[in-house]
Amino acid sequence: MPRPRSLTPEQIATAALAVLDRDGLDGLSMRTVAQELGVGTMSLYRYVSDRGQVEELVVDLVLQAVDPAIPRGTPGKRLSALADRVRVVVSGHPAVVPLLLTYRHRSPSSLRWGEAMLTVLTDAGLTGKRRVIAFRAVLGYVFGALQVAHFGPLSGPGTAALAELPPEEFPILSETAARARGITPEEEFRKGFEIVLRGLGL
């Protein structure tokens, strides 16, 4: 297949995302992205310096689908909506989850989402150090919850193993794990974020 005259960052990111969705993070390389684009591997280096830059482009492409517009409602409802938008978008591309924390601060789309979150916190009366800590708490929950759900889903083998622990030794842990298996990812994320909001007084 002939090489295109030029490649745009969006074309490279789209090809890389196709590889991630199909083959997972272990399948992502300069070679596989080049193959997806129908070009030689060395040709791809004309546009990106390394795999890290490709990963950065992919993260921004995925997060572009997150609407940064501030919804209506109470501060808590607005923050919840903004947080859930990230969950919905990222859940469609689970292989991207391990890349989020590394590249989110370089993503213009992530920055716009962060600005929206900070606007809501500011409107709710949080300023100075309190706003910093509140924002970090929100970030920690949103991106941390996505990581936990990806690497240790409640429906996964880890929860099943915990549920089978001897109840005479681990009565609360085993009982909690048994109940956890019936909780959906959506419920886990949203209910957990409600706890964060209560802690923030929102």
Buried (B, 14 or more C-beta within 10 A) or exposed (E): EEBEEEBEBEBBBBBBBBBBBEBEBEEBBBEBBBBBBEBEEEBBEEBBEEBEBBBBBBBBBBBBBBBBEBBEEEBBBBBBBBBBBBBBBBBEBBBBBBBBBEBBEEBEBBBBBBEBBBBBBBEBEBEEEEBEEBBEBBBEBBBEBBBBBBEEBBBEEBBBEBBEBEEEEEEEEBBEBBEBBEEEBEEBBBEBBEEBBEEBEB
